[in-house]
Amino acid sequence: MQNELHILDLIMQASWLVKGVMLLLLLASVASWVIIFRKRQILNRAEKEADTFEEKFWSGTDLTAMHEAITGAHRKTDGMERIFESGFSEFLRMRDQGRMGPNAMVEGAQRSMRIALTRETEELEFRLNFLATVGSTSPYIGLFGTVWGIMHSFRGLANATQATLATVAPGISEALVATAVGLAAAIPAVIAFNFYMSKIRTLESELISFSADFLNILDRDILR
């Protein structure tokens, strides 16, 4: 408890610029944690929905009936369901036109699923660039506050009759808090960014594999 009060005293005694730097870092850290918790919910839900849909897809359910159930619900689709709905809708549209060959229909479905996959990936990665920015810039912002605080401390020696370590130690301690705050903001952001990007790449790989398997099914059905 005494250490916490001591740190708080150091923050309150810092110069206005150092306080501004620490406030900026605190706001960035709070925003990062909001994104971290929100992104965790989104990715966990995306993984669960992908597993559920893939299990249903490979259970032998009629694909046309599955597509009608999705489109008839009139709701926004996500993940693997979005890719299936996009590709099968394009396939049915081109088939109903009656002027396209089998290869053209499969290629049309492939293009539609590729676009859906790109949009899905962009949505999953949304706001992760903020975590990357916080992780890469916060240590330098904190260091800027530290350097400024140290300069301010040494400037005060000009009016001191005797220059000792005890004279500048409080000011340097105040300044070093800015570096600590910068690291506290950066470390969670970097860890979360790398962890979530790894999960997104794994999920993206699963979606690509599903797209390829679905195209093979369409191709076989046409040839048959």
C-alpha angles and dihedrals in degrees: 000000000000090000091052091051090047092053090047090052090052091052094048092048094050122106120270093255093052089048089052091051092050092047090052091050091047091053091048090050093050091049090048093053091049090053092044094055093041093048090049090057092047095050094044090052092046092052092048093048091048092053092047094049094044091052090051092045093054094041092088097259114158107261094216091053090047091051092049091050091053097045093041092057090065094214135129112270125214140191119347092357091057092051092049093047092047096048097042093046091054091046092052092045093054092043092053090053088063094206099093129089123229094260092051092051092051092047090050091052090047092053091048092050091047090056091047090050091052092051091047092052092048091052093049091050093046111132094003088109087065090059090050091050093049091047094051101040106033096078090052093046089050090047090052089056090048094050091048091049092050091049089051091051095050091046087060089061089072090077095038119106092210125028111215136154090251089060096058100028096088093051093046091049090052091050094049090058087070090060091049091051090049092053091045089056096043104046099060091043093053094045092048093046094053093043095049094044088054091051091047092051090050091049091045090053090052091051092050091050090049091050091053092048092048091050090052090053092051091047093050093047091052094048091046 
